[in-house]
Amino acid sequence: MQTKFSEDVISLSDLKVNPGKVVNHAKDSHRPILLTSRGCGVAVVQGLEEFEKHGEELAFVKAIAQGLLEIEEGKYIGFAEAKEKLGLIRPTYF
């Protein structure tokens, strides 16, 4: 999601005047709001739904990276063995 600098950069003094408006804007726009003090960015306000979604996406990407690293290191099992370990197929003994 792309920040719209004309809408999503707000000074701390504006936040103090109307915090509800800033929070609602972050929630409704699904974009983070950059808070500034004396022209410099100091913090970000983000809607809870977007924050949770970002956390889930980050965890997913980390899991993929970990899996790829393990494959590269030879730490993997074959598909048939995985299905057997998960109880998706019965082992054959003959």
Contacts in CASP RR format, 6 or more apart in sequence:
PFRMAT RR
TARGET T0000
AUTHOR 0000-0000-0000
METHOD contacts of the structure
MODEL  1
MQTKFSEDVISLSDLKVNPGKVVNHAKDSHRPILLTSRGCGVAVVQGLEE
FEKHGEELAFVKAIAQGLLEIEEGKYIGFAEAKEKLGLIRPTYF
1 30 0 8 1.000
1 31 0 8 1.000
1 32 0 8 1.000
1 50 0 8 1.000
2 31 0 8 1.000
3 9 0 8 1.000
3 31 0 8 1.000
3 32 0 8 1.000
3 34 0 8 1.000
4 29 0 8 1.000
4 31 0 8 1.000
7 25 0 8 1.000
7 29 0 8 1.000
8 25 0 8 1.000
8 29 0 8 1.000
8 31 0 8 1.000
8 32 0 8 1.000
8 33 0 8 1.000
8 34 0 8 1.000
9 33 0 8 1.000
9 34 0 8 1.000
9 36 0 8 1.000
10 22 0 8 1.000
10 33 0 8 1.000
10 34 0 8 1.000
10 35 0 8 1.000
10 36 0 8 1.000
11 35 0 8 1.000
11 36 0 8 1.000
11 37 0 8 1.000
11 39 0 8 1.000
12 35 0 8 1.000
12 36 0 8 1.000
12 37 0 8 1.000
12 42 0 8 1.000
14 22 0 8 1.000
15 22 0 8 1.000
15 35 0 8 1.000
15 45 0 8 1.000
22 33 0 8 1.000
22 45 0 8 1.000
23 45 0 8 1.000
23 47 0 8 1.000
25 33 0 8 1.000
26 32 0 8 1.000
26 33 0 8 1.000
26 45 0 8 1.000
26 46 0 8 1.000
26 47 0 8 1.000
26 50 0 8 1.000
27 47 0 8 1.000
27 48 0 8 1.000
27 49 0 8 1.000
30 47 0 8 1.000
30 49 0 8 1.000
30 50 0 8 1.000
31 50 0 8 1.000
32 44 0 8 1.000
32 45 0 8 1.000
32 46 0 8 1.000
32 47 0 8 1.000
32 50 0 8 1.000
33 44 0 8 1.000
33 45 0 8 1.000
33 46 0 8 1.000
34 41 0 8 1.000
34 43 0 8 1.000
34 44 0 8 1.000
35 41 0 8 1.000
35 42 0 8 1.000
35 43 0 8 1.000
35 44 0 8 1.000
35 45 0 8 1.000
36 42 0 8 1.000
46 54 0 8 1.000
70 76 0 8 1.000
77 85 0 8 1.000
80 89 0 8 1.000
83 89 0 8 1.000
84 91 0 8 1.000
END
